[in-house]
């Protein structure tokens, strides 16, 4: 039975996004100690500090969902050697109001995704730069860069590449231990 809920924030809006497929695969591969709650960013409005006095309902719902989670896992593509703007916006929304970050104190994991060979390494490195100070401890090892995803899923979106299945399984097991370390 799952005793830790992980909010899995998918950094792409595409319906057939590799990041969403990887997030769903991780949810199926997760050990029984974790429940992965996949959070898509569709409909999350742009952050504007002027609205903070009376935040939009979508901000409040997003923040509440993060606050209910025991840990956060980002699964993101790389756009122009950085995380997509929609993910940065979500981080801005979730980290406010100042001093009340919804990410604060929660163990963090980051998985980069890409149809290319590098697996989103630059996006992951940027997230590792912007999350300290607004989040909990970020798992540094093992790193997770899932590249060459073009043939990793079948026509139903199910993970079919055994080497990736083994890699993601190993990663989510390590993340479960990371979460347990901080959420006893």
C-alpha positions in Angstrom: 0.0 0.0 0.0 1.3 3.4 -1.0 2.3 5.5 2.0 3.8 8.5 0.1 2.1 10.5 -2.6 4.3 12.0 -5.3 3.0 14.8 -7.5 4.5 14.1 -10.9 4.6 17.4 -12.8 4.7 16.9 -16.5 6.5 19.8 -18.3 4.8 19.5 -21.6 1.3 20.3 -22.8 1.3 18.0 -25.8 -1.3 15.2 -25.6 1.3 12.7 -26.9 4.2 14.1 -25.1 7.1 11.8 -24.3 7.2 13.4 -20.8 3.6 12.4 -20.2 4.3 8.8 -21.4 7.3 8.6 -19.2 5.4 9.9 -16.2 2.7 7.2 -16.8 5.3 4.5 -17.2 6.9 5.6 -13.9 3.5 5.4 -12.2 3.2 1.8 -13.4 6.8 0.9 -12.3 6.6 2.6 -8.9 7.0 0.4 -5.9 4.0 0.0 -3.7 5.3 2.5 -1.2 4.6 5.3 -3.7 1.4 6.7 -5.3 2.3 8.8 -8.3 -0.3 11.6 -9.0 0.3 12.9 -12.5 -0.1 16.6 -12.7 -0.5 18.2 -16.1 -0.2 21.9 -16.6 -3.0 22.5 -19.0 -5.1 25.4 -17.9 -2.7 26.8 -15.4 -2.7 30.5 -15.9 0.4 32.7 -16.1 1.9 33.9 -12.9 1.4 37.6 -12.2 2.3 38.9 -8.8 -0.4 41.5 -9.1 -3.0 38.7 -8.7 -1.4 37.3 -5.5 -3.8 39.2 -3.2 -6.7 37.2 -4.7 -5.1 34.3 -6.6 -6.9 32.6 -9.4 -8.7 29.4 -8.6 -6.4 27.4 -10.9 -3.3 28.6 -8.9 -5.0 27.7 -5.6 -5.9 24.2 -6.9 -2.4 23.6 -8.2 -0.8 24.7 -4.9 -3.2 22.6 -2.9 -2.4 19.5 -4.9 1.4 20.1 -4.4 0.9 20.7 -0.7 -1.0 17.4 -0.3 2.0 15.5 -1.9 4.9 14.1 0.1 7.3 14.6 -2.7 7.6 16.1 -6.2 8.9 14.5 -9.4 9.4 16.7 -12.4 9.3 14.9 -15.8 10.2 17.4 -18.5 11.3 17.8 -22.1 13.9 20.3 -23.1 13.1 23.3 -25.3 16.0 25.3 -26.5 18.3 23.9 -23.9 16.0 24.8 -21.0 12.7 23.6 -19.3 9.6 24.7 -21.2 8.0 28.0 -20.3 4.9 26.2 -19.0 7.0 24.4 -16.4 8.8 27.5 -15.3 5.4 29.2 -15.0 4.2 26.3 -12.8 7.3 26.6 -10.6 6.6 30.4 -10.2 2.9 29.7 -9.3 3.8 26.9 -6.9 6.6 28.8 -5.2 4.5 31.8 -4.2 3.5 33.7 -2.2 7.0 34.5 -1.1 8.0 32.3 1.8 5.2 29.8 1.3 6.4 27.6 -1.5 4.3 24.6 -2.1 7.5 22.7 -2.9 9.2 23.6 0.3 10.6 20.7 2.3 9.5 18.1 -0.2 12.0 15.6 -1.7 12.5 16.4 -5.4 13.3 14.2 -8.4 13.9 15.3 -12.0 13.7 13.2 -15.1 14.6 14.8 -18.5 13.1 13.4 -21.6 13.9 13.8 -25.3 13.6 12.0 -28.6 17.2 13.1 -29.1 20.3 11.5 -27.6 20.9 13.9 -24.7 17.7 13.2 -22.8 17.0 16.7 -21.7 20.2 17.2 -19.7 20.2 21.0 -20.1 16.6 21.2 -18.8 17.4 19.1 -15.8 20.5 21.2 -15.0 18.4 24.4 -15.2 15.9 22.9 -12.8 18.7 22.0 -10.4 19.7 25.7 -10.5 16.3 27.2 -9.9 14.8 24.9 -7.4 17.1 25.3 -4.4 15.6 27.8 -1.9 12.0 27.0 -2.9 12.0 23.2 -2.6 13.2 20.4 -0.5 16.3 18.2 -1.1 16.9 17.4 -4.8 18.0 13.8 -5.6 21.3 14.1 -7.4 22.0 10.4 -8.0 21.0 8.6 -10.0 20.5 11.2 -12.7 17.7 10.5 -15.1 18.0 11.5 -18.8 15.6 9.5 -20.9 16.7 10.0 -24.5 16.0 8.4 -27.9 12.4 7.9 -27.0 11.1 7.8 -30.6 10.7 4.0 -30.5 10.2 3.5 -26.8 6.3 3.3 -26.7 3.8 1.3 -28.7 0.8 2.7 -30.5 -1.2 2.7 -27.3 1.4 4.8 -25.5 2.7 1.9 -23.4 6.4 1.6 -22.7 7.8 -1.2 -24.9 11.5 -0.6 -24.8 13.0 -3.0 -22.2 16.2 -1.0 -21.7 14.2 2.1 -20.8 11.8 0.1 -18.6 14.8 -1.2 -16.6 16.3 2.3 -16.4 13.0 3.9 -15.2 12.4 1.1 -12.8 15.8 1.6 -11.3 15.3 5.3 -11.0 11.9 5.1 -9.4 13.2 2.6 -6.9 16.0 5.0 -6.0 13.5 7.9 -5.7 11.3 5.8 -3.4 14.3 5.4 -1.1 15.1 9.1 -1.4 11.5 10.0 -0.4 11.6 7.5 2.5 14.8 9.1 3.8 13.1 12.5 4.3 9.5 11.4 5.0 9.7 8.9 7.8 
